[in-house]
Amino acid sequence: MNDASIRTLINGYRQGYSLEQPFYTSSEIFDFEWQHVWKKYWLFAGTTAEIPKPGDYFVYTLQNDSIIIIRGNDGEVFAHYNTCRHRGSLICLEEKGHAPKLVCPYHQWVFEKDGSLFKARLMPENFDKSAYHLHPVKITAVGGFIFISLSDYPPPINQLETDFSPFLKPFKIDDSKIAYRKKYTLRTNWKLIAENFRECYHCGPAHPEYCSAVIGANMKESADEVLAEKKVDWQNKGLATETVEFTDQSFHFAIRYPLRPGVESYSLDGRKVAMPMGDHTDYDAGVVGMVVYPNFWMDAVSDYMWTMRLTAISASCTLLDLCWLVDADATEGKDYNTEKLIEFWRITGEQDWKLCENNFKGIESSRYSPGPYAPAEYDVVKYIDWYINRLKEGIRSGRNSFE
């Protein structure tokens, strides 16, 4: 596929219809969107709960770039490219760990948590250590969510912080812990997962467990009456209730919505599965849902939070990292049972993963052609519009458009 054909595909996008086959299968399109979506925008890396102590770190790999996210001595969070300033070796070889200092395993150059070079053995006396700081990565923490950007000039994230903070404050993510995590490697295009999570047109046939918990998920009923009643209760408790909608220039979404009457949590029997999280004192706070394009989805109830980090590996491969967070004081076996905690989203998620993989297999067919989105899939249309507009911006920018 040459540059002209890529431009033709992007400019020929038909709103309200699924994308042409190459958007899901072409390595050239994948490379283009990597430059103009993944390397331009803020990406969810993890939570501060993963690195509670100074020196705790984890590594996030994005194509050829390995990123160290580490907790500093004063509680701040740093991000560095995981490549030594001596001869380029990886520094952190494990996916997570603890390091009082970052030591390159090759020639033992030593870096501080903030990335400054502490020691370079056997170098000349006039060697300037200050010139060999680890290459920094843009990073910010929003209510306990860690976002990084591979761009030197990422879009402003101030509005996201303003919009998310009221929703996240009661969960006290800094005072939470990871109860369980699981990874899935799926044979599907990353956008198909994003599309799946932006509509519930499929929920009735595919997700009986989810529909038993959420009013209206089956597209046969309305949650408006219950939502209006619950909003008053939530506002009286000081909980954020105003939905944050996507716009073409923003890349985030937040909402609070009710569970069915009598349902306390996202669990198979509708009962609570853990002690209340953070400042929550009961099990009647509904569900907080958040999305940040291109790689983050979250759902949280009063007793736990579920996060999904999506990483595009190739046009046909996507890695999902799922985490279940609970209050830091919750004790396994006493305050929560791990299997009961995870089973709702494990089952619901695996139903979706199969749908997305089957969707990709069908798109690979020689007979695939774009079909019309249903009215219930309006948020998918908004998502695809956002995605296509980012690619059009890439065409207009010219620079690094078709690497």
NORFEN-V181379 format. One record per residue. N is the residue number from 1. SS is DSSP state (A for helix, B for strand, O for the rest). Layout:
# NORFEN-V181379
N SS
N SS
This chain:
# NORFEN-V181379
1 O
2 O
3 A
4 A
5 A
6 A
7 A
8 A
9 A
10 A
11 A
12 O
13 O
14 O
15 O
16 O
17 B
18 O
19 O
20 O
21 O
22 A
23 A
24 A
25 A
26 O
27 A
28 A
29 A
30 A
31 A
32 A
33 A
34 A
35 A
36 A
37 A
38 A
39 O
40 O
41 O
42 O
43 B
44 B
45 B
46 B
47 B
48 A
49 A
50 A
51 A
52 O
53 O
54 O
55 O
56 B
57 B
58 B
59 B
60 B
61 B
62 B
63 O
64 O
65 B
66 B
67 B
68 B
69 B
70 B
71 B
72 O
73 O
74 O
75 O
76 O
77 B
78 B
79 B
80 B
81 B
82 O
83 O
84 O
85 O
86 O
87 O
88 O
89 O
90 O
91 O
92 O
93 O
94 O
95 O
96 B
97 B
98 B
99 O
100 O
101 O
102 B
103 B
104 O
105 O
106 O
107 O
108 O
109 O
110 B
111 B
112 O
113 O
114 O
115 O
116 O
117 B
118 B
119 B
120 O
121 O
122 O
123 O
124 O
125 O
126 O
127 O
128 O
129 A
130 A
131 A
132 O
133 O
134 O
135 O
136 B
137 O
138 B
139 B
140 B
141 B
142 B
143 O
144 O
145 B
146 B
147 B
148 B
149 B
150 O
151 O
152 O
153 O
154 O
155 O
156 O
157 O
158 A
159 A
160 A
161 A
162 A
163 A
164 A
165 A
166 A
167 A
168 A
169 A
170 A
171 A
172 O
173 A
174 A
175 A
176 B
177 B
178 B
179 B
180 B
181 B
182 B
183 B
184 B
185 B
186 B
187 O
188 O
189 O
190 A
191 A
192 A
193 A
194 A
195 A
196 A
197 O
198 O
199 O
200 O
201 O
202 O
203 A
204 A
205 A
206 A
207 O
208 A
209 A
210 A
211 A
212 A
213 A
214 B
215 O
216 O
217 O
218 O
219 O
220 O
221 O
222 O
223 O
224 A
225 A
226 A
227 A
228 A
229 A
230 A
231 A
232 A
233 A
234 A
235 A
236 A
237 O
238 O
239 O
240 O
241 O
242 O
243 O
244 B
245 O
246 O
247 O
248 O
249 O
250 O
251 O
252 B
253 B
254 B
255 B
256 B
257 B
258 O
259 B
260 O
261 O
262 O
263 O
264 O
265 O
266 O
267 O
268 O
269 O
270 O
271 O
272 O
273 O
274 O
275 O
276 O
277 O
278 O
279 O
280 O
281 O
282 O
283 O
284 O
285 O
286 O
287 B
288 B
289 B
290 B
291 B
292 B
293 O
294 O
295 O
296 B
297 B
298 B
299 B
300 B
301 O
302 O
303 O
304 O
305 B
306 B
307 B
308 B
309 B
310 B
311 B
312 B
313 B
314 B
315 O
316 O
317 B
318 B
319 B
320 B
321 B
322 B
323 B
324 B
325 B
326 B
327 B
328 O
329 O
330 O
331 O
332 B
333 O
334 O
335 O
336 B
337 O
338 A
339 A
340 A
341 A
342 A
343 A
344 A
345 A
346 A
347 A
348 A
349 A
350 A
351 A
352 A
353 A
354 A
355 A
356 A
357 A
358 A
359 A
360 A
361 A
362 A
363 A
364 O
365 O
366 O
367 O
368 O
369 O
370 O
371 O
372 B
373 O
374 O
375 A
376 A
377 A
378 A
379 A
380 A
381 A
382 A
383 A
384 A
385 A
386 A
387 A
388 A
389 A
390 A
391 A
392 A
393 A
394 A
395 A
396 A
397 A
398 O
399 O
400 O
401 O
402 O
403 O
